[in-house]
Amino acid sequence: IPLLRGHLELGWGLMARHSLKILRPVAINDTVTVSGEIIDKFVRKDRHYWTLRYNVRDSRGELCLENLVTCSVD
């Protein structure tokens, strides 16, 4: 997630929820591609949140990881 800091227009705060699904290992020295999107923005208890879904694929294009993370906006 720190790698995304300069690429999102939203602020960063506390991580509220995180799920990670590992589908296959990534080989050492393999090149990976990460793609994702903000899928939700909401307010709870006067605090703003966003949810990001992103995937990691290996150099063959095979899906290795699926991530879903929700953070507060500070």
Contacts in CASP RR format, 6 or more apart in sequence:
PFRMAT RR
TARGET T0000
AUTHOR 0000-0000-0000
METHOD contacts of the structure
MODEL  1
IPLLRGHLELGWGLMARHSLKILRPVAINDTVTVSGEIIDKFVRKDRHYW
TLRYNVRDSRGELCLENLVTCSVD
1 15 0 8 1.000
1 69 0 8 1.000
3 34 0 8 1.000
4 52 0 8 1.000
5 12 0 8 1.000
8 38 0 8 1.000
8 52 0 8 1.000
10 38 0 8 1.000
10 50 0 8 1.000
10 73 0 8 1.000
11 73 0 8 1.000
11 74 0 8 1.000
12 71 0 8 1.000
12 73 0 8 1.000
12 74 0 8 1.000
13 71 0 8 1.000
13 72 0 8 1.000
13 73 0 8 1.000
13 74 0 8 1.000
14 71 0 8 1.000
14 72 0 8 1.000
14 74 0 8 1.000
15 69 0 8 1.000
15 70 0 8 1.000
15 71 0 8 1.000
16 49 0 8 1.000
16 70 0 8 1.000
16 71 0 8 1.000
16 72 0 8 1.000
17 51 0 8 1.000
17 68 0 8 1.000
17 69 0 8 1.000
17 70 0 8 1.000
18 67 0 8 1.000
18 68 0 8 1.000
18 69 0 8 1.000
18 70 0 8 1.000
19 67 0 8 1.000
19 68 0 8 1.000
19 69 0 8 1.000
20 65 0 8 1.000
20 66 0 8 1.000
20 67 0 8 1.000
21 65 0 8 1.000
21 66 0 8 1.000
21 67 0 8 1.000
22 64 0 8 1.000
22 65 0 8 1.000
23 63 0 8 1.000
23 64 0 8 1.000
23 65 0 8 1.000
23 66 0 8 1.000
24 58 0 8 1.000
24 62 0 8 1.000
24 63 0 8 1.000
24 64 0 8 1.000
25 64 0 8 1.000
26 32 0 8 1.000
26 56 0 8 1.000
26 58 0 8 1.000
26 64 0 8 1.000
26 65 0 8 1.000
27 58 0 8 1.000
30 58 0 8 1.000
30 59 0 8 1.000
31 58 0 8 1.000
31 59 0 8 1.000
32 56 0 8 1.000
32 57 0 8 1.000
32 58 0 8 1.000
32 59 0 8 1.000
32 64 0 8 1.000
33 56 0 8 1.000
33 57 0 8 1.000
33 61 0 8 1.000
34 54 0 8 1.000
34 55 0 8 1.000
34 56 0 8 1.000
34 57 0 8 1.000
35 54 0 8 1.000
35 55 0 8 1.000
35 57 0 8 1.000
36 52 0 8 1.000
36 53 0 8 1.000
36 54 0 8 1.000
36 55 0 8 1.000
37 52 0 8 1.000
37 53 0 8 1.000
37 54 0 8 1.000
38 50 0 8 1.000
38 51 0 8 1.000
38 52 0 8 1.000
39 51 0 8 1.000
39 52 0 8 1.000
39 53 0 8 1.000
40 49 0 8 1.000
40 50 0 8 1.000
40 51 0 8 1.000
40 70 0 8 1.000
41 48 0 8 1.000
41 49 0 8 1.000
41 50 0 8 1.000
41 51 0 8 1.000
42 48 0 8 1.000
42 49 0 8 1.000
42 51 0 8 1.000
43 49 0 8 1.000
47 72 0 8 1.000
47 73 0 8 1.000
48 72 0 8 1.000
48 73 0 8 1.000
49 70 0 8 1.000
49 71 0 8 1.000
49 72 0 8 1.000
49 73 0 8 1.000
50 70 0 8 1.000
50 71 0 8 1.000
50 73 0 8 1.000
51 68 0 8 1.000
51 69 0 8 1.000
51 70 0 8 1.000
52 67 0 8 1.000
52 68 0 8 1.000
52 69 0 8 1.000
52 70 0 8 1.000
52 71 0 8 1.000
53 66 0 8 1.000
53 67 0 8 1.000
53 68 0 8 1.000
54 67 0 8 1.000
54 69 0 8 1.000
55 63 0 8 1.000
55 65 0 8 1.000
55 66 0 8 1.000
55 67 0 8 1.000
56 63 0 8 1.000
56 64 0 8 1.000
56 65 0 8 1.000
56 67 0 8 1.000
57 63 0 8 1.000
57 64 0 8 1.000
58 64 0 8 1.000
END
